[in-house]
């Protein structure tokens, strides 16, 4: 009985650790996507400003 309880606790801890890792990975992916999106907007703004530099 003790081995079963210990194994159950072990599995619960592994599941929690896996969930924590997945949450961290997702947060990193979202941050990377936000950085890439910001870079695209910055480049578009620079292009717009260059094309319209003499118009204002």
mmCIF file of the N, C-alpha and C atoms, coordinates in Angstrom:
data_MODEL
# 
_entry.id   MODEL 
# 
loop_
_atom_site.group_PDB 
_atom_site.id 
_atom_site.type_symbol 
_atom_site.label_atom_id 
_atom_site.label_alt_id 
_atom_site.label_comp_id 
_atom_site.label_asym_id 
_atom_site.label_entity_id 
_atom_site.label_seq_id 
_atom_site.pdbx_PDB_ins_code 
_atom_site.Cartn_x 
_atom_site.Cartn_y 
_atom_site.Cartn_z 
_atom_site.occupancy 
_atom_site.B_iso_or_equiv 
_atom_site.pdbx_formal_charge 
_atom_site.auth_seq_id 
_atom_site.auth_comp_id 
_atom_site.auth_asym_id 
_atom_site.auth_atom_id 
_atom_site.pdbx_PDB_model_num 
ATOM 1   N N  . UNK A 1 1  ? 0.825  -1.199 0.000   1.00 0.00 ? 1  UNK A N  1 
ATOM 2   C CA . UNK A 1 1  ? 0.000  0.000  0.000   1.00 0.00 ? 1  UNK A CA 1 
ATOM 3   C C  . UNK A 1 1  ? 0.862  1.253  0.000   1.00 0.00 ? 1  UNK A C  1 
ATOM 4   N N  . UNK A 1 2  ? 1.923  1.243  0.761   1.00 0.00 ? 2  UNK A N  1 
ATOM 5   C CA . UNK A 1 2  ? 2.807  2.404  0.837   1.00 0.00 ? 2  UNK A CA 1 
ATOM 6   C C  . UNK A 1 2  ? 3.455  2.690  -0.512  1.00 0.00 ? 2  UNK A C  1 
ATOM 7   N N  . UNK A 1 3  ? 3.851  1.642  -1.229  1.00 0.00 ? 3  UNK A N  1 
ATOM 8   C CA . UNK A 1 3  ? 4.461  1.840  -2.543  1.00 0.00 ? 3  UNK A CA 1 
ATOM 9   C C  . UNK A 1 3  ? 3.476  2.462  -3.530  1.00 0.00 ? 3  UNK A C  1 
ATOM 10  N N  . UNK A 1 4  ? 2.221  2.044  -3.444  1.00 0.00 ? 4  UNK A N  1 
ATOM 11  C CA . UNK A 1 4  ? 1.201  2.595  -4.335  1.00 0.00 ? 4  UNK A CA 1 
ATOM 12  C C  . UNK A 1 4  ? 0.981  4.072  -4.024  1.00 0.00 ? 4  UNK A C  1 
ATOM 13  N N  . UNK A 1 5  ? 0.915  4.400  -2.748  1.00 0.00 ? 5  UNK A N  1 
ATOM 14  C CA . UNK A 1 5  ? 0.743  5.799  -2.343  1.00 0.00 ? 5  UNK A CA 1 
ATOM 15  C C  . UNK A 1 5  ? 1.926  6.635  -2.791  1.00 0.00 ? 5  UNK A C  1 
ATOM 16  N N  . UNK A 1 6  ? 3.124  6.118  -2.564  1.00 0.00 ? 6  UNK A N  1 
ATOM 17  C CA . UNK A 1 6  ? 4.332  6.838  -2.981  1.00 0.00 ? 6  UNK A CA 1 
ATOM 18  C C  . UNK A 1 6  ? 4.340  7.061  -4.490  1.00 0.00 ? 6  UNK A C  1 
ATOM 19  N N  . UNK A 1 7  ? 3.960  6.024  -5.244  1.00 0.00 ? 7  UNK A N  1 
ATOM 20  C CA . UNK A 1 7  ? 3.949  6.137  -6.696  1.00 0.00 ? 7  UNK A CA 1 
ATOM 21  C C  . UNK A 1 7  ? 2.895  7.145  -7.155  1.00 0.00 ? 7  UNK A C  1 
ATOM 22  N N  . UNK A 1 8  ? 1.752  7.141  -6.492  1.00 0.00 ? 8  UNK A N  1 
ATOM 23  C CA . UNK A 1 8  ? 0.698  8.102  -6.821  1.00 0.00 ? 8  UNK A CA 1 
ATOM 24  C C  . UNK A 1 8  ? 1.174  9.530  -6.579  1.00 0.00 ? 8  UNK A C  1 
ATOM 25  N N  . UNK A 1 9  ? 1.838  9.751  -5.462  1.00 0.00 ? 9  UNK A N  1 
ATOM 26  C CA . UNK A 1 9  ? 2.388  11.077 -5.161  1.00 0.00 ? 9  UNK A CA 1 
ATOM 27  C C  . UNK A 1 9  ? 3.432  11.457 -6.199  1.00 0.00 ? 9  UNK A C  1 
ATOM 28  N N  . UNK A 1 10 ? 4.279  10.506 -6.555  1.00 0.00 ? 10 UNK A N  1 
ATOM 29  C CA . UNK A 1 10 ? 5.307  10.744 -7.577  1.00 0.00 ? 10 UNK A CA 1 
ATOM 30  C C  . UNK A 1 10 ? 4.661  11.168 -8.900  1.00 0.00 ? 10 UNK A C  1 
ATOM 31  N N  . UNK A 1 11 ? 3.619  10.455 -9.309  1.00 0.00 ? 11 UNK A N  1 
ATOM 32  C CA . UNK A 1 11 ? 2.948  10.787 -10.569 1.00 0.00 ? 11 UNK A CA 1 
ATOM 33  C C  . UNK A 1 11 ? 2.302  12.169 -10.510 1.00 0.00 ? 11 UNK A C  1 
ATOM 34  N N  . UNK A 1 12 ? 1.723  12.515 -9.370  1.00 0.00 ? 12 UNK A N  1 
ATOM 35  C CA . UNK A 1 12 ? 1.126  13.841 -9.217  1.00 0.00 ? 12 UNK A CA 1 
ATOM 36  C C  . UNK A 1 12 ? 2.188  14.930 -9.316  1.00 0.00 ? 12 UNK A C  1 
ATOM 37  N N  . UNK A 1 13 ? 3.339  14.689 -8.699  1.00 0.00 ? 13 UNK A N  1 
ATOM 38  C CA . UNK A 1 13 ? 4.428  15.670 -8.755  1.00 0.00 ? 13 UNK A CA 1 
ATOM 39  C C  . UNK A 1 13 ? 4.959  15.813 -10.173 1.00 0.00 ? 13 UNK A C  1 
ATOM 40  N N  . UNK A 1 14 ? 5.086  14.695 -10.874 1.00 0.00 ? 14 UNK A N  1 
ATOM 41  C CA . UNK A 1 14 ? 5.546  14.743 -12.273 1.00 0.00 ? 14 UNK A CA 1 
ATOM 42  C C  . UNK A 1 14 ? 4.564  15.505 -13.141 1.00 0.00 ? 14 UNK A C  1 
ATOM 43  N N  . UNK A 1 15 ? 3.274  15.267 -12.935 1.00 0.00 ? 15 UNK A N  1 
ATOM 44  C CA . UNK A 1 15 ? 2.253  15.964 -13.719 1.00 0.00 ? 15 UNK A CA 1 
ATOM 45  C C  . UNK A 1 15 ? 2.319  17.465 -13.453 1.00 0.00 ? 15 UNK A C  1 
ATOM 46  N N  . UNK A 1 16 ? 2.492  17.847 -12.202 1.00 0.00 ? 16 UNK A N  1 
ATOM 47  C CA . UNK A 1 16 ? 2.581  19.269 -11.858 1.00 0.00 ? 16 UNK A CA 1 
ATOM 48  C C  . UNK A 1 16 ? 3.835  19.885 -12.478 1.00 0.00 ? 16 UNK A C  1 
ATOM 49  N N  . UNK A 1 17 ? 4.954  19.178 -12.420 1.00 0.00 ? 17 UNK A N  1 
ATOM 50  C CA . UNK A 1 17 ? 6.197  19.683 -13.012 1.00 0.00 ? 17 UNK A CA 1 
ATOM 51  C C  . UNK A 1 17 ? 6.048  19.837 -14.521 1.00 0.00 ? 17 UNK A C  1 
ATOM 52  N N  . UNK A 1 18 ? 5.406  18.879 -15.156 1.00 0.00 ? 18 UNK A N  1 
ATOM 53  C CA . UNK A 1 18 ? 5.177  18.956 -16.601 1.00 0.00 ? 18 UNK A CA 1 
ATOM 54  C C  . UNK A 1 18 ? 4.293  20.153 -16.934 1.00 0.00 ? 18 UNK A C  1 
ATOM 55  N N  . UNK A 1 19 ? 3.250  20.354 -16.145 1.00 0.00 ? 19 UNK A N  1 
ATOM 56  C CA . UNK A 1 19 ? 2.355  21.493 -16.368 1.00 0.00 ? 19 UNK A CA 1 
ATOM 57  C C  . UNK A 1 19 ? 3.108  22.807 -16.198 1.00 0.00 ? 19 UNK A C  1 
ATOM 58  N N  . UNK A 1 20 ? 3.968  22.879 -15.199 1.00 0.00 ? 20 UNK A N  1 
ATOM 59  C CA . UNK A 1 20 ? 4.757  24.090 -14.960 1.00 0.00 ? 20 UNK A CA 1 
ATOM 60  C C  . UNK A 1 20 ? 5.694  24.356 -16.134 1.00 0.00 ? 20 UNK A C  1 
ATOM 61  N N  . UNK A 1 21 ? 6.353  23.307 -16.626 1.00 0.00 ? 21 UNK A N  1 
ATOM 62  C CA . UNK A 1 21 ? 7.245  23.463 -17.788 1.00 0.00 ? 21 UNK A CA 1 
ATOM 63  C C  . UNK A 1 21 ? 6.468  23.913 -19.015 1.00 0.00 ? 21 UNK A C  1 
ATOM 64  N N  . UNK A 1 22 ? 5.306  23.317 -19.234 1.00 0.00 ? 22 UNK A N  1 
ATOM 65  C CA . UNK A 1 22 ? 4.495  23.695 -20.389 1.00 0.00 ? 22 UNK A CA 1 
ATOM 66  C C  . UNK A 1 22 ? 4.040  25.148 -20.297 1.00 0.00 ? 22 UNK A C  1 
ATOM 67  N N  . UNK A 1 23 ? 3.696  25.583 -19.104 1.00 0.00 ? 23 UNK A N  1 
ATOM 68  C CA . UNK A 1 23 ? 3.294  26.976 -18.904 1.00 0.00 ? 23 UNK A CA 1 
ATOM 69  C C  . UNK A 1 23 ? 4.453  27.912 -19.214 1.00 0.00 ? 23 UNK A C  1 
ATOM 70  N N  . UNK A 1 24 ? 5.651  27.547 -18.766 1.00 0.00 ? 24 UNK A N  1 
ATOM 71  C CA . UNK A 1 24 ? 6.833  28.374 -19.031 1.00 0.00 ? 24 UNK A CA 1 
ATOM 72  C C  . UNK A 1 24 ? 7.152  28.407 -20.519 1.00 0.00 ? 24 UNK A C  1 
ATOM 73  N N  . UNK A 1 25 ? 7.055  27.276 -21.178 1.00 0.00 ? 25 UNK A N  1 
ATOM 74  C CA . UNK A 1 25 ? 7.319  27.209 -22.620 1.00 0.00 ? 25 UNK A CA 1 
ATOM 75  C C  . UNK A 1 25 ? 6.317  28.079 -23.373 1.00 0.00 ? 25 UNK A C  1 
ATOM 76  N N  . UNK A 1 26 ? 5.047  27.987 -23.001 1.00 0.00 ? 26 UNK A N  1 
ATOM 77  C CA . UNK A 1 26 ? 4.021  28.795 -23.654 1.00 0.00 ? 26 UNK A CA 1 
ATOM 78  C C  . UNK A 1 26 ? 4.281  30.284 -23.449 1.00 0.00 ? 26 UNK A C  1 
ATOM 79  N N  . UNK A 1 27 ? 4.661  30.656 -22.237 1.00 0.00 ? 27 UNK A N  1 
ATOM 80  C CA . UNK A 1 27 ? 4.957  32.069 -21.961 1.00 0.00 ? 27 UNK A CA 1 
ATOM 81  C C  . UNK A 1 27 ? 6.121  32.552 -22.818 1.00 0.00 ? 27 UNK A C  1 
ATOM 82  N N  . UNK A 1 28 ? 7.144  31.714 -22.970 1.00 0.00 ? 28 UNK A N  1 
ATOM 83  C CA . UNK A 1 28 ? 8.294  32.086 -23.806 1.00 0.00 ? 28 UNK A CA 1 
ATOM 84  C C  . UNK A 1 28 ? 7.895  32.215 -25.271 1.00 0.00 ? 28 UNK A C  1 
ATOM 85  N N  . UNK A 1 29 ? 7.068  31.302 -25.746 1.00 0.00 ? 29 UNK A N  1 
ATOM 86  C CA . UNK A 1 29 ? 6.607  31.381 -27.137 1.00 0.00 ? 29 UNK A CA 1 
ATOM 87  C C  . UNK A 1 29 ? 5.786  32.643 -27.371 1.00 0.00 ? 29 UNK A C  1 
ATOM 88  N N  . UNK A 1 30 ? 4.926  32.976 -26.415 1.00 0.00 ? 30 UNK A N  1 
ATOM 89  C CA . UNK A 1 30 ? 4.123  34.191 -26.554 1.00 0.00 ? 30 UNK A CA 1 
ATOM 90  C C  . UNK A 1 30 ? 4.997  35.441 -26.537 1.00 0.00 ? 30 UNK A C  1 
ATOM 91  N N  . UNK A 1 31 ? 6.019  35.444 -25.685 1.00 0.00 ? 31 UNK A N  1 
ATOM 92  C CA . UNK A 1 31 ? 6.933  36.593 -25.632 1.00 0.00 ? 31 UNK A CA 1 
ATOM 93  C C  . UNK A 1 31 ? 7.699  36.721 -26.946 1.00 0.00 ? 31 UNK A C  1 
ATOM 94  N N  . UNK A 1 32 ? 8.165  35.587 -27.482 1.00 0.00 ? 32 UNK A N  1 
ATOM 95  C CA . UNK A 1 32 ? 8.873  35.614 -28.764 1.00 0.00 ? 32 UNK A CA 1 
ATOM 96  C C  . UNK A 1 32 ? 7.972  36.148 -29.872 1.00 0.00 ? 32 UNK A C  1 
ATOM 97  N N  . UNK A 1 33 ? 6.723  35.693 -29.887 1.00 0.00 ? 33 UNK A N  1 
ATOM 98  C CA . UNK A 1 33 ? 5.783  36.150 -30.913 1.00 0.00 ? 33 UNK A CA 1 
ATOM 99  C C  . UNK A 1 33 ? 5.534  37.648 -30.775 1.00 0.00 ? 33 UNK A C  1 
ATOM 100 N N  . UNK A 1 34 ? 5.418  38.127 -29.550 1.00 0.00 ? 34 UNK A N  1 
ATOM 101 C CA . UNK A 1 34 ? 5.202  39.560 -29.332 1.00 0.00 ? 34 UNK A CA 1 
ATOM 102 C C  . UNK A 1 34 ? 6.396  40.368 -29.813 1.00 0.00 ? 34 UNK A C  1 
ATOM 103 N N  . UNK A 1 35 ? 7.601  39.867 -29.553 1.00 0.00 ? 35 UNK A N  1 
ATOM 104 C CA . UNK A 1 35 ? 8.809  40.566 -30.012 1.00 0.00 ? 35 UNK A CA 1 
ATOM 105 C C  . UNK A 1 35 ? 8.862  40.607 -31.531 1.00 0.00 ? 35 UNK A C  1 
ATOM 106 N N  . UNK A 1 36 ? 8.533  39.489 -32.174 1.00 0.00 ? 36 UNK A N  1 
ATOM 107 C CA . UNK A 1 36 ? 8.540  39.456 -33.645 1.00 0.00 ? 36 UNK A CA 1 
ATOM 108 C C  . UNK A 1 36 ? 7.480  40.399 -34.206 1.00 0.00 ? 36 UNK A C  1 
ATOM 109 N N  . UNK A 1 37 ? 6.309  40.409 -33.585 1.00 0.00 ? 37 UNK A N  1 
ATOM 110 C CA . UNK A 1 37 ? 5.241  41.297 -34.043 1.00 0.00 ? 37 UNK A CA 1 
ATOM 111 C C  . UNK A 1 37 ? 5.652  42.756 -33.883 1.00 0.00 ? 37 UNK A C  1 
ATOM 112 N N  . UNK A 1 38 ? 6.277  43.084 -32.769 1.00 0.00 ? 38 UNK A N  1 
ATOM 113 C CA . UNK A 1 38 ? 6.739  44.457 -32.545 1.00 0.00 ? 38 UNK A CA 1 
ATOM 114 C C  . UNK A 1 38 ? 7.782  44.840 -33.586 1.00 0.00 ? 38 UNK A C  1 
ATOM 115 N N  . UNK A 1 39 ? 8.672  43.916 -33.916 1.00 0.00 ? 39 UNK A N  1 
ATOM 116 C CA . UNK A 1 39 ? 9.703  44.197 -34.915 1.00 0.00 ? 39 UNK A CA 1 
ATOM 117 C C  . UNK A 1 39 ? 9.071  44.467 -36.278 1.00 0.00 ? 39 UNK A C  1 
ATOM 118 N N  . UNK A 1 40 ? 8.036  43.712 -36.619 1.00 0.00 ? 40 UNK A N  1 
ATOM 119 C CA . UNK A 1 40 ? 7.346  43.922 -37.898 1.00 0.00 ? 40 UNK A CA 1 
ATOM 120 C C  . UNK A 1 40 ? 6.702  45.301 -37.930 1.00 0.00 ? 40 UNK A C  1 
ATOM 121 N N  . UNK A 1 41 ? 6.035  45.679 -36.835 1.00 0.00 ? 41 UNK A N  1 
ATOM 122 C CA . UNK A 1 41 ? 5.407  47.006 -36.782 1.00 0.00 ? 41 UNK A CA 1 
ATOM 123 C C  . UNK A 1 41 ? 6.448  48.118 -36.841 1.00 0.00 ? 41 UNK A C  1 
ATOM 124 N N  . UNK A 1 42 ? 7.564  47.937 -36.150 1.00 0.00 ? 42 UNK A N  1 
ATOM 125 C CA . UNK A 1 42 ? 8.623  48.953 -36.181 1.00 0.00 ? 42 UNK A CA 1 
ATOM 126 C C  . UNK A 1 42 ? 9.182  49.108 -37.587 1.00 0.00 ? 42 UNK A C  1 
ATOM 127 N N  . UNK A 1 43 ? 9.386  47.993 -38.270 1.00 0.00 ? 43 UNK A N  1 
ATOM 128 C CA . UNK A 1 43 ? 9.899  48.057 -39.639 1.00 0.00 ? 43 UNK A CA 1 
ATOM 129 C C  . UNK A 1 43 ? 8.890  48.741 -40.560 1.00 0.00 ? 43 UNK A C  1 
ATOM 130 N N  . UNK A 1 44 ? 7.623  48.418 -40.400 1.00 0.00 ? 44 UNK A N  1 
ATOM 131 C CA . UNK A 1 44 ? 6.588  49.050 -41.222 1.00 0.00 ? 44 UNK A CA 1 
ATOM 132 C C  . UNK A 1 44 ? 6.528  50.552 -40.955 1.00 0.00 ? 44 UNK A C  1 
ATOM 133 N N  . UNK A 1 45 ? 6.668  50.941 -39.700 1.00 0.00 ? 45 UNK A N  1 
ATOM 134 C CA . UNK A 1 45 ? 6.657  52.361 -39.362 1.00 0.00 ? 45 UNK A CA 1 
ATOM 135 C C  . UNK A 1 45 ? 7.861  53.073 -39.974 1.00 0.00 ? 45 UNK A C  1 
ATOM 136 N N  . UNK A 1 46 ? 9.040  52.460 -39.897 1.00 0.00 ? 46 UNK A N  1 
ATOM 137 C CA . UNK A 1 46 ? 10.241 53.052 -40.513 1.00 0.00 ? 46 UNK A CA 1 
ATOM 138 C C  . UNK A 1 46 ? 10.052 53.205 -42.015 1.00 0.00 ? 46 UNK A C  1 
ATOM 139 N N  . UNK A 1 47 ? 9.530  52.165 -42.653 1.00 0.00 ? 47 UNK A N  1 
ATOM 140 C CA . UNK A 1 47 ? 9.283  52.238 -44.096 1.00 0.00 ? 47 UNK A CA 1 
ATOM 141 C C  . UNK A 1 47 ? 8.310  53.366 -44.426 1.00 0.00 ? 47 UNK A C  1 
ATOM 142 N N  . UNK A 1 48 ? 7.252  53.471 -43.656 1.00 0.00 ? 48 UNK A N  1 
ATOM 143 C CA . UNK A 1 48 ? 6.261  54.526 -43.874 1.00 0.00 ? 48 UNK A CA 1 
ATOM 144 C C  . UNK A 1 48 ? 6.893  55.903 -43.709 1.00 0.00 ? 48 UNK A C  1 
ATOM 145 N N  . UNK A 1 49 ? 7.684  56.058 -42.639 1.00 0.00 ? 49 UNK A N  1 
ATOM 146 C CA . UNK A 1 49 ? 8.326  57.352 -42.386 1.00 0.00 ? 49 UNK A CA 1 
ATOM 147 C C  . UNK A 1 49 ? 9.320  57.705 -43.489 1.00 0.00 ? 49 UNK A C  1 
ATOM 148 N N  . UNK A 1 50 ? 10.059 56.708 -43.988 1.00 0.00 ? 50 UNK A N  1 
ATOM 149 C CA . UNK A 1 50 ? 11.010 56.963 -45.075 1.00 0.00 ? 50 UNK A CA 1 
ATOM 150 C C  . UNK A 1 50 ? 10.282 57.378 -46.347 1.00 0.00 ? 50 UNK A C  1 
ATOM 151 N N  . UNK A 1 51 ? 9.195  56.710 -46.661 1.00 0.00 ? 51 UNK A N  1 
ATOM 152 C CA . UNK A 1 51 ? 8.449  57.010 -47.879 1.00 0.00 ? 51 UNK A CA 1 
ATOM 153 C C  . UNK A 1 51 ? 7.762  58.366 -47.811 1.00 0.00 ? 51 UNK A C  1 
ATOM 154 N N  . UNK A 1 52 ? 7.427  58.793 -46.608 1.00 0.00 ? 52 UNK A N  1 
ATOM 155 C CA . UNK A 1 52 ? 6.670  60.033 -46.440 1.00 0.00 ? 52 UNK A CA 1 
ATOM 156 C C  . UNK A 1 52 ? 7.491  61.134 -45.779 1.00 0.00 ? 52 UNK A C  1 
ATOM 157 N N  . UNK A 1 53 ? 8.806  61.018 -45.815 1.00 0.00 ? 53 UNK A N  1 
ATOM 158 C CA . UNK A 1 53 ? 9.676  61.958 -45.099 1.00 0.00 ? 53 UNK A CA 1 
ATOM 159 C C  . UNK A 1 53 ? 9.484  63.393 -45.570 1.00 0.00 ? 53 UNK A C  1 
ATOM 160 N N  . UNK A 1 54 ? 9.304  63.626 -46.843 1.00 0.00 ? 54 UNK A N  1 
ATOM 161 C CA . UNK A 1 54 ? 9.203  64.984 -47.352 1.00 0.00 ? 54 UNK A CA 1 
ATOM 162 C C  . UNK A 1 54 ? 7.790  65.529 -47.409 1.00 0.00 ? 54 UNK A C  1 
ATOM 163 N N  . UNK A 1 55 ? 6.816  64.763 -47.005 1.00 0.00 ? 55 UNK A N  1 
ATOM 164 C CA . UNK A 1 55 ? 5.419  65.165 -47.164 1.00 0.00 ? 55 UNK A CA 1 
ATOM 165 C C  . UNK A 1 55 ? 4.880  65.967 -45.994 1.00 0.00 ? 55 UNK A C  1 
ATOM 166 N N  . UNK A 1 56 ? 5.582  66.006 -44.888 1.00 0.00 ? 56 UNK A N  1 
ATOM 167 C CA . UNK A 1 56 ? 5.024  66.669 -43.698 1.00 0.00 ? 56 UNK A CA 1 
ATOM 168 C C  . UNK A 1 56 ? 5.676  67.997 -43.445 1.00 0.00 ? 56 UNK A C  1 
# 
